[in-house]
Amino acid sequence: MGLFGSNEITGIDVGVGSIKVVRIKPGKRPKLIAASLIEFPPLASNEPVSGEPVSSDIKQLVSEKKIGRTNVITQMPGKDLTIRSLTLPKIPLAELREAIRWEAKRHVSYSLDDALVEYLITGEKHEGAVDKYDVVMVAAEKSRIMEHLTPLNAAGIKVTAVDANALALRNILFRGVGVPEEEVVVVDIGAGNMEINIFKNGVLRFSRCLETGGIDMTRLVADHLRVNINEAESVKRSVHVRGLPGDDATAAVIISRIDALLMEIRRSIEYYKATFREKGVVRAILAGGTFLMSDLPEYFSESLGLPVECCDPFVALDCSDALKEEFGPQALRFATAVGLALRKA
């Protein structure tokens, strides 16, 4: 377009509740050039908004010079992806790709002819007399990818790459050197989904997506109080979830849903321990707008018995005071968008 540096990269995260966009100039310390957050009206389901509404919003972002039409990376919803951690013999890359496609056949329910299968080599190791690759395989149905890209194409956006949320988060959390040699669970709870990803030494080993998130809590509050969804959202964010709810029935409704999410996280950790024969995880990193609720990170720490930290994707960026002031309080919501834009940084 001529308005943007050719090496600037845009990350677009289209979720159930909003669009998050960042434009970053790569470098030793990447620079945040622009950011934007567009909220969607509350939905009756957990399906992401698609079609004309998204296309119109993205056209608006282009006109406001938040993004260019090229060097754009977006993500697929976790529910549409199959992600597996694999260990395979170290063979020529052409043969490795074919071996991974055969592995994908074991894990997807649709024909491989209808699948797009990609992989990322995350490490190498020597077992016995065999050299091996550690690989993360990502598979998706081609029709679902095209469906997800439709509104961006309609807005005249040329998408450079489509990534997985787990790998975008990895770009933020484990940049550079000095990756801690430990297991970390990364919990990302947005409006419509919760993703549970477990990393060891910065390598993704386990990924799970559940179609439930913050909007489900909001609907429970709306039904309980008989108020509209916007009022319910305001009430939800003001409730302090730590401690016993006592006579606060609204808090009890919210906490019951949060406890159900925590149970799924514990189940995922136990499955990981049994499958990979590991001791467990040593800390948790939290991302997603749901964790903007009062006291929720502390509640997770107490319930999981783990130290937790909230992901601030802007910390590693050269960011103006104006952008920090505007978007800093919402930083948890931008983790995926920033991670996408750092894909090639």
TORKOL-4160 file (C-alpha; in steps of 0.2 Angstrom, whole numbers, padded with zeros to 4 digits, m for minus):
345
<pt num="1" X="0000" Y="0000" Z="0000"/>
<pt num="2" X="0015" Y="0012" Z="0002"/>
<pt num="3" X="0009" Y="0017" Z="0019"/>
<pt num="4" X="0018" Y="0004" Z="0029"/>
<pt num="5" X="0035" Y="m0003" Z="0030"/>
<pt num="6" X="0037" Y="m0018" Z="0020"/>
<pt num="7" X="0043" Y="m0028" Z="0034"/>
<pt num="8" X="0029" Y="m0024" Z="0046"/>
<pt num="9" X="0018" Y="m0039" Z="0051"/>
<pt num="10" X="0000" Y="m0038" Z="0057"/>
<pt num="11" X="m0007" Y="m0051" Z="0069"/>
<pt num="12" X="m0026" Y="m0053" Z="0068"/>
<pt num="13" X="m0035" Y="m0063" Z="0081"/>
<pt num="14" X="m0054" Y="m0065" Z="0077"/>
<pt num="15" X="m0063" Y="m0072" Z="0092"/>
<pt num="16" X="m0080" Y="m0075" Z="0098"/>
<pt num="17" X="m0081" Y="m0059" Z="0108"/>
<pt num="18" X="m0069" Y="m0047" Z="0098"/>
<pt num="19" X="m0056" Y="m0044" Z="0085"/>
<pt num="20" X="m0039" Y="m0040" Z="0092"/>
<pt num="21" X="m0026" Y="m0033" Z="0080"/>
<pt num="22" X="m0008" Y="m0027" Z="0081"/>
<pt num="23" X="0005" Y="m0021" Z="0069"/>
<pt num="24" X="0023" Y="m0024" Z="0073"/>
<pt num="25" X="0040" Y="m0019" Z="0066"/>
<pt num="26" X="0052" Y="m0034" Z="0068"/>
<pt num="27" X="0069" Y="m0031" Z="0076"/>
<pt num="28" X="0080" Y="m0034" Z="0091"/>
<pt num="29" X="0066" Y="m0026" Z="0101"/>
<pt num="30" X="0051" Y="m0027" Z="0090"/>
<pt num="31" X="0041" Y="m0011" Z="0089"/>
<pt num="32" X="0022" Y="m0010" Z="0092"/>
<pt num="33" X="0016" Y="0002" Z="0078"/>
<pt num="34" X="m0003" Y="0001" Z="0080"/>
<pt num="35" X="m0016" Y="m0009" Z="0089"/>
<pt num="36" X="m0035" Y="m0010" Z="0089"/>
<pt num="37" X="m0049" Y="m0019" Z="0098"/>
<pt num="38" X="m0066" Y="m0021" Z="0091"/>
<pt num="39" X="m0080" Y="m0028" Z="0102"/>
<pt num="40" X="m0094" Y="m0039" Z="0095"/>
<pt num="41" X="m0112" Y="m0039" Z="0102"/>
<pt num="42" X="m0115" Y="m0053" Z="0113"/>
<pt num="43" X="m0119" Y="m0069" Z="0104"/>
<pt num="44" X="m0132" Y="m0083" Z="0107"/>
<pt num="45" X="m0118" Y="m0097" Z="0104"/>
<pt num="46" X="m0099" Y="m0099" Z="0105"/>
<pt num="47" X="m0097" Y="m0099" Z="0086"/>
<pt num="48" X="m0085" Y="m0084" Z="0081"/>
<pt num="49" X="m0093" Y="m0070" Z="0071"/>
<pt num="50" X="m0090" Y="m0072" Z="0053"/>
<pt num="51" X="m0095" Y="m0065" Z="0036"/>
<pt num="52" X="m0099" Y="m0047" Z="0032"/>
<pt num="53" X="m0098" Y="m0040" Z="0050"/>
<pt num="54" X="m0080" Y="m0046" Z="0052"/>
<pt num="55" X="m0076" Y="m0040" Z="0034"/>
<pt num="56" X="m0083" Y="m0023" Z="0037"/>
<pt num="57" X="m0073" Y="m0021" Z="0054"/>
<pt num="58" X="m0057" Y="m0026" Z="0045"/>
<pt num="59" X="m0060" Y="m0014" Z="0031"/>
<pt num="60" X="m0062" Y="m0001" Z="0044"/>
<pt num="61" X="m0046" Y="m0005" Z="0052"/>
<pt num="62" X="m0037" Y="m0004" Z="0035"/>
<pt num="63" X="m0045" Y="0013" Z="0032"/>
<pt num="64" X="m0039" Y="0019" Z="0050"/>
<pt num="65" X="m0021" Y="0013" Z="0045"/>
<pt num="66" X="m0021" Y="0000" Z="0059"/>
<pt num="67" X="m0016" Y="m0013" Z="0047"/>
<pt num="68" X="m0010" Y="m0015" Z="0029"/>
<pt num="69" X="m0016" Y="m0028" Z="0016"/>
<pt num="70" X="m0001" Y="m0038" Z="0016"/>
<pt num="71" X="0011" Y="m0047" Z="0029"/>
<pt num="72" X="m0005" Y="m0052" Z="0039"/>
<pt num="73" X="m0005" Y="m0068" Z="0050"/>
<pt num="74" X="m0021" Y="m0075" Z="0058"/>
<pt num="75" X="m0025" Y="m0090" Z="0068"/>
<pt num="76" X="m0038" Y="m0104" Z="0067"/>
<pt num="77" X="m0050" Y="m0108" Z="0081"/>
<pt num="78" X="m0043" Y="m0121" Z="0092"/>
<pt num="79" X="m0058" Y="m0132" Z="0090"/>
<pt num="80" X="m0055" Y="m0134" Z="0071"/>
<pt num="81" X="m0037" Y="m0140" Z="0074"/>
<pt num="82" X="m0029" Y="m0156" Z="0078"/>
<pt num="83" X="m0012" Y="m0153" Z="0087"/>
<pt num="84" X="m0001" Y="m0167" Z="0092"/>
<pt num="85" X="0017" Y="m0169" Z="0099"/>
<pt num="86" X="0027" Y="m0182" Z="0089"/>
<pt num="87" X="0044" Y="m0190" Z="0090"/>
<pt num="88" X="0050" Y="m0197" Z="0073"/>
<pt num="89" X="0066" Y="m0204" Z="0067"/>
<pt num="90" X="0078" Y="m0191" Z="0059"/>
<pt num="91" X="0075" Y="m0194" Z="0041"/>
<pt num="92" X="0076" Y="m0183" Z="0025"/>
<pt num="93" X="0063" Y="m0168" Z="0026"/>
<pt num="94" X="0053" Y="m0175" Z="0011"/>
<pt num="95" X="0051" Y="m0191" Z="0019"/>
<pt num="96" X="0047" Y="m0183" Z="0036"/>
<pt num="97" X="0033" Y="m0173" Z="0028"/>
<pt num="98" X="0026" Y="m0189" Z="0021"/>
<pt num="99" X="0028" Y="m0198" Z="0038"/>
<pt num="100" X="0019" Y="m0184" Z="0047"/>
<pt num="101" X="0004" Y="m0185" Z="0035"/>
<pt num="102" X="0003" Y="m0204" Z="0039"/>
<pt num="103" X="0003" Y="m0200" Z="0057"/>
<pt num="104" X="m0011" Y="m0187" Z="0054"/>
<pt num="105" X="m0022" Y="m0200" Z="0047"/>
<pt num="106" X="m0023" Y="m0208" Z="0064"/>
<pt num="107" X="m0029" Y="m0193" Z="0072"/>
<pt num="108" X="m0041" Y="m0184" Z="0060"/>
<pt num="109" X="m0059" Y="m0190" Z="0056"/>
<pt num="110" X="m0059" Y="m0183" Z="0039"/>
<pt num="111" X="m0050" Y="m0189" Z="0023"/>
<pt num="112" X="m0032" Y="m0183" Z="0021"/>
<pt num="113" X="m0037" Y="m0177" Z="0004"/>
<pt num="114" X="m0047" Y="m0164" Z="0013"/>
<pt num="115" X="m0034" Y="m0160" Z="0026"/>
<pt num="116" X="m0020" Y="m0147" Z="0027"/>
<pt num="117" X="m0006" Y="m0154" Z="0037"/>
<pt num="118" X="0009" Y="m0144" Z="0043"/>
<pt num="119" X="0023" Y="m0147" Z="0056"/>
<pt num="120" X="0036" Y="m0138" Z="0066"/>
<pt num="121" X="0052" Y="m0146" Z="0071"/>
<pt num="122" X="0055" Y="m0141" Z="0089"/>
<pt num="123" X="0070" Y="m0151" Z="0094"/>
<pt num="124" X="0082" Y="m0165" Z="0091"/>
<pt num="125" X="0087" Y="m0179" Z="0102"/>
<pt num="126" X="0097" Y="m0196" Z="0102"/>
<pt num="127" X="0088" Y="m0211" Z="0109"/>
<pt num="128" X="0097" Y="m0227" Z="0109"/>
<pt num="129" X="0106" Y="m0228" Z="0092"/>
<pt num="130" X="0093" Y="m0217" Z="0084"/>
<pt num="131" X="0093" Y="m0199" Z="0080"/>
<pt num="132" X="0075" Y="m0192" Z="0082"/>
<pt num="133" X="0065" Y="m0176" Z="0079"/>
<pt num="134" X="0053" Y="m0168" Z="0091"/>
<pt num="135" X="0039" Y="m0162" Z="0080"/>
<pt num="136" X="0022" Y="m0153" Z="0083"/>
<pt num="137" X="0010" Y="m0158" Z="0070"/>
<pt num="138" X="m0005" Y="m0147" Z="0066"/>
<pt num="139" X="m0019" Y="m0153" Z="0055"/>
<pt num="140" X="m0035" Y="m0144" Z="0049"/>
<pt num="141" X="m0049" Y="m0147" Z="0036"/>
<pt num="142" X="m0046" Y="m0136" Z="0021"/>
<pt num="143" X="m0065" Y="m0131" Z="0020"/>
<pt num="144" X="m0064" Y="m0124" Z="0038"/>
<pt num="145" X="m0048" Y="m0114" Z="0034"/>
<pt num="146" X="m0057" Y="m0106" Z="0019"/>
<pt num="147" X="m0072" Y="m0102" Z="0029"/>
<pt num="148" X="m0061" Y="m0094" Z="0042"/>
<pt num="149" X="m0052" Y="m0084" Z="0029"/>
<pt num="150" X="m0068" Y="m0078" Z="0019"/>
<pt num="151" X="m0071" Y="m0062" Z="0028"/>
<pt num="152" X="m0052" Y="m0057" Z="0027"/>
<pt num="153" X="m0052" Y="m0061" Z="0009"/>
<pt num="154" X="m0068" Y="m0050" Z="0007"/>
<pt num="155" X="m0059" Y="m0036" Z="0015"/>
<pt num="156" X="m0045" Y="m0037" Z="0002"/>
<pt num="157" X="m0033" Y="m0044" Z="0015"/>
<pt num="158" X="m0019" Y="m0055" Z="0009"/>
<pt num="159" X="m0016" Y="m0068" Z="0023"/>
<pt num="160" X="0002" Y="m0073" Z="0023"/>
<pt num="161" X="0000" Y="m0087" Z="0035"/>
<pt num="162" X="m0013" Y="m0096" Z="0047"/>
<pt num="163" X="m0006" Y="m0101" Z="0064"/>
<pt num="164" X="m0012" Y="m0111" Z="0079"/>
<pt num="165" X="m0015" Y="m0101" Z="0095"/>
<pt num="166" X="m0003" Y="m0112" Z="0105"/>
<pt num="167" X="0011" Y="m0108" Z="0093"/>
<pt num="168" X="0007" Y="m0090" Z="0094"/>
<pt num="169" X="0008" Y="m0090" Z="0113"/>
<pt num="170" X="0024" Y="m0099" Z="0112"/>
<pt num="171" X="0031" Y="m0085" Z="0101"/>
<pt num="172" X="0028" Y="m0073" Z="0116"/>
<pt num="173" X="0032" Y="m0084" Z="0131"/>
<pt num="174" X="0048" Y="m0092" Z="0125"/>
<pt num="175" X="0057" Y="m0079" Z="0115"/>
<pt num="176" X="0076" Y="m0078" Z="0114"/>
<pt num="177" X="0087" Y="m0088" Z="0125"/>
<pt num="178" X="0086" Y="m0095" Z="0143"/>
<pt num="179" X="0070" Y="m0105" Z="0141"/>
<pt num="180" X="0067" Y="m0113" Z="0158"/>
<pt num="181" X="0069" Y="m0132" Z="0159"/>
<pt num="182" X="0052" Y="m0135" Z="0166"/>
<pt num="183" X="0034" Y="m0139" Z="0162"/>
<pt num="184" X="0022" Y="m0125" Z="0161"/>
<pt num="185" X="0003" Y="m0125" Z="0158"/>
<pt num="186" X="m0003" Y="m0110" Z="0148"/>
<pt num="187" X="m0022" Y="m0107" Z="0150"/>
<pt num="188" X="m0030" Y="m0095" Z="0138"/>
<pt num="189" X="m0048" Y="m0092" Z="0142"/>
<pt num="190" X="m0057" Y="m0080" Z="0130"/>
<pt num="191" X="m0075" Y="m0077" Z="0127"/>
<pt num="192" X="m0079" Y="m0093" Z="0118"/>
<pt num="193" X="m0065" Y="m0105" Z="0121"/>
<pt num="194" X="m0053" Y="m0112" Z="0134"/>
<pt num="195" X="m0036" Y="m0118" Z="0128"/>
<pt num="196" X="m0025" Y="m0128" Z="0139"/>
<pt num="197" X="m0007" Y="m0130" Z="0132"/>
<pt num="198" X="0008" Y="m0138" Z="0141"/>
<pt num="199" X="0026" Y="m0134" Z="0137"/>
<pt num="200" X="0042" Y="m0142" Z="0142"/>
<pt num="201" X="0058" Y="m0133" Z="0139"/>
<pt num="202" X="0048" Y="m0121" Z="0128"/>
<pt num="203" X="0042" Y="m0136" Z="0117"/>
<pt num="204" X="0023" Y="m0138" Z="0115"/>
<pt num="205" X="0019" Y="m0156" Z="0121"/>
<pt num="206" X="0000" Y="m0156" Z="0124"/>
<pt num="207" X="m0014" Y="m0145" Z="0118"/>
<pt num="208" X="m0033" Y="m0146" Z="0121"/>
<pt num="209" X="m0047" Y="m0134" Z="0117"/>
<pt num="210" X="m0064" Y="m0133" Z="0125"/>
<pt num="211" X="m0079" Y="m0124" Z="0118"/>
<pt num="212" X="m0082" Y="m0114" Z="0134"/>
<pt num="213" X="m0077" Y="m0097" Z="0140"/>
<pt num="214" X="m0081" Y="m0081" Z="0148"/>
<pt num="215" X="m0097" Y="m0078" Z="0138"/>
<pt num="216" X="m0104" Y="m0094" Z="0146"/>
<pt num="217" X="m0102" Y="m0086" Z="0164"/>
<pt num="218" X="m0110" Y="m0071" Z="0158"/>
<pt num="219" X="m0125" Y="m0080" Z="0151"/>
<pt num="220" X="m0127" Y="m0089" Z="0168"/>
<pt num="221" X="m0127" Y="m0072" Z="0177"/>
<pt num="222" X="m0140" Y="m0065" Z="0165"/>
<pt num="223" X="m0151" Y="m0080" Z="0168"/>
<pt num="224" X="m0149" Y="m0080" Z="0187"/>
<pt num="225" X="m0152" Y="m0061" Z="0188"/>
<pt num="226" X="m0164" Y="m0059" Z="0174"/>
<pt num="227" X="m0155" Y="m0045" Z="0166"/>
<pt num="228" X="m0148" Y="m0042" Z="0148"/>
<pt num="229" X="m0131" Y="m0049" Z="0143"/>
<pt num="230" X="m0122" Y="m0032" Z="0144"/>
<pt num="231" X="m0128" Y="m0029" Z="0162"/>
<pt num="232" X="m0123" Y="m0047" Z="0166"/>
<pt num="233" X="m0105" Y="m0044" Z="0159"/>
<pt num="234" X="m0103" Y="m0029" Z="0171"/>
<pt num="235" X="m0109" Y="m0039" Z="0186"/>
<pt num="236" X="m0097" Y="m0054" Z="0182"/>
<pt num="237" X="m0082" Y="m0043" Z="0181"/>
<pt num="238" X="m0086" Y="m0034" Z="0197"/>
<pt num="239" X="m0088" Y="m0051" Z="0207"/>
<pt num="240" X="m0073" Y="m0056" Z="0218"/>
<pt num="241" X="m0072" Y="m0074" Z="0217"/>
<pt num="242" X="m0059" Y="m0078" Z="0231"/>
<pt num="243" X="m0066" Y="m0085" Z="0247"/>
<pt num="244" X="m0083" Y="m0093" Z="0250"/>
<pt num="245" X="m0098" Y="m0085" Z="0241"/>
<pt num="246" X="m0108" Y="m0086" Z="0257"/>
<pt num="247" X="m0125" Y="m0078" Z="0253"/>
<pt num="248" X="m0120" Y="m0071" Z="0237"/>
<pt num="249" X="m0129" Y="m0082" Z="0225"/>
<pt num="250" X="m0122" Y="m0073" Z="0210"/>
<pt num="251" X="m0105" Y="m0076" Z="0215"/>
<pt num="252" X="m0109" Y="m0095" Z="0218"/>
<pt num="253" X="m0116" Y="m0096" Z="0200"/>
<pt num="254" X="m0099" Y="m0089" Z="0193"/>
<pt num="255" X="m0088" Y="m0099" Z="0205"/>
<pt num="256" X="m0097" Y="m0115" Z="0200"/>
<pt num="257" X="m0093" Y="m0112" Z="0182"/>
<pt num="258" X="m0075" Y="m0107" Z="0186"/>
<pt num="259" X="m0073" Y="m0123" Z="0196"/>
<pt num="260" X="m0079" Y="m0133" Z="0182"/>
<pt num="261" X="m0065" Y="m0126" Z="0171"/>
<pt num="262" X="m0052" Y="m0129" Z="0184"/>
<pt num="263" X="m0057" Y="m0147" Z="0185"/>
<pt num="264" X="m0054" Y="m0148" Z="0166"/>
<pt num="265" X="m0037" Y="m0141" Z="0168"/>
<pt num="266" X="m0033" Y="m0153" Z="0182"/>
<pt num="267" X="m0039" Y="m0168" Z="0171"/>
<pt num="268" X="m0028" Y="m0161" Z="0157"/>
<pt num="269" X="m0012" Y="m0160" Z="0168"/>
<pt num="270" X="m0016" Y="m0178" Z="0175"/>
<pt num="271" X="m0018" Y="m0185" Z="0157"/>
<pt num="272" X="m0001" Y="m0176" Z="0152"/>
<pt num="273" X="0008" Y="m0184" Z="0167"/>
<pt num="274" X="0001" Y="m0201" Z="0163"/>
<pt num="275" X="0004" Y="m0200" Z="0144"/>
<pt num="276" X="0022" Y="m0193" Z="0145"/>
<pt num="277" X="0027" Y="m0200" Z="0161"/>
<pt num="278" X="0031" Y="m0183" Z="0169"/>
<pt num="279" X="0029" Y="m0177" Z="0186"/>
<pt num="280" X="0017" Y="m0163" Z="0182"/>
<pt num="281" X="0019" Y="m0144" Z="0179"/>
<pt num="282" X="0027" Y="m0132" Z="0190"/>
<pt num="283" X="0018" Y="m0115" Z="0186"/>
<pt num="284" X="0004" Y="m0108" Z="0176"/>
<pt num="285" X="0003" Y="m0094" Z="0164"/>
<pt num="286" X="m0013" Y="m0086" Z="0160"/>
<pt num="287" X="m0020" Y="m0077" Z="0145"/>
<pt num="288" X="m0036" Y="m0071" Z="0138"/>
<pt num="289" X="m0049" Y="m0058" Z="0143"/>
<pt num="290" X="m0058" Y="m0069" Z="0156"/>
<pt num="291" X="m0043" Y="m0067" Z="0167"/>
<pt num="292" X="m0048" Y="m0048" Z="0169"/>
<pt num="293" X="m0061" Y="m0053" Z="0181"/>
<pt num="294" X="m0058" Y="m0048" Z="0199"/>
<pt num="295" X="m0046" Y="m0060" Z="0209"/>
<pt num="296" X="m0047" Y="m0073" Z="0196"/>
<pt num="297" X="m0028" Y="m0076" Z="0193"/>
<pt num="298" X="m0026" Y="m0078" Z="0212"/>
<pt num="299" X="m0041" Y="m0090" Z="0213"/>
<pt num="300" X="m0033" Y="m0101" Z="0200"/>
<pt num="301" X="m0016" Y="m0101" Z="0209"/>
<pt num="302" X="m0025" Y="m0106" Z="0225"/>
<pt num="303" X="m0036" Y="m0119" Z="0217"/>
<pt num="304" X="m0022" Y="m0127" Z="0206"/>
<pt num="305" X="m0009" Y="m0125" Z="0220"/>
<pt num="306" X="0003" Y="m0117" Z="0207"/>
<pt num="307" X="0012" Y="m0100" Z="0206"/>
<pt num="308" X="0003" Y="m0091" Z="0191"/>
<pt num="309" X="0008" Y="m0076" Z="0181"/>
<pt num="310" X="m0002" Y="m0066" Z="0168"/>
<pt num="311" X="0005" Y="m0065" Z="0151"/>
<pt num="312" X="0008" Y="m0047" Z="0146"/>
<pt num="313" X="0013" Y="m0047" Z="0128"/>
<pt num="314" X="0018" Y="m0029" Z="0127"/>
<pt num="315" X="0032" Y="m0031" Z="0139"/>
<pt num="316" X="0044" Y="m0037" Z="0126"/>
<pt num="317" X="0039" Y="m0024" Z="0113"/>
<pt num="318" X="0045" Y="m0006" Z="0110"/>
<pt num="319" X="0028" Y="0002" Z="0114"/>
<pt num="320" X="0023" Y="0021" Z="0115"/>
<pt num="321" X="0016" Y="0028" Z="0131"/>
<pt num="322" X="0000" Y="0032" Z="0121"/>
<pt num="323" X="m0002" Y="0013" Z="0116"/>
<pt num="324" X="0002" Y="0007" Z="0133"/>
<pt num="325" X="m0011" Y="0019" Z="0141"/>
<pt num="326" X="m0024" Y="0014" Z="0129"/>
<pt num="327" X="m0022" Y="m0005" Z="0128"/>
<pt num="328" X="m0011" Y="m0010" Z="0143"/>
<pt num="329" X="m0026" Y="m0013" Z="0154"/>
<pt num="330" X="m0032" Y="m0025" Z="0141"/>
<pt num="331" X="m0015" Y="m0033" Z="0138"/>
<pt num="332" X="m0021" Y="m0051" Z="0142"/>
<pt num="333" X="m0033" Y="m0050" Z="0127"/>
<pt num="334" X="m0019" Y="m0046" Z="0115"/>
<pt num="335" X="m0008" Y="m0061" Z="0118"/>
<pt num="336" X="m0013" Y="m0071" Z="0103"/>
<pt num="337" X="m0012" Y="m0056" Z="0091"/>
<pt num="338" X="0005" Y="m0051" Z="0097"/>
<pt num="339" X="0011" Y="m0069" Z="0096"/>
<pt num="340" X="0005" Y="m0070" Z="0078"/>
<pt num="341" X="0014" Y="m0054" Z="0073"/>
<pt num="342" X="0030" Y="m0061" Z="0081"/>
<pt num="343" X="0030" Y="m0077" Z="0070"/>
<pt num="344" X="0043" Y="m0070" Z="0059"/>
<pt num="345" X="0051" Y="m0057" Z="0070"/>
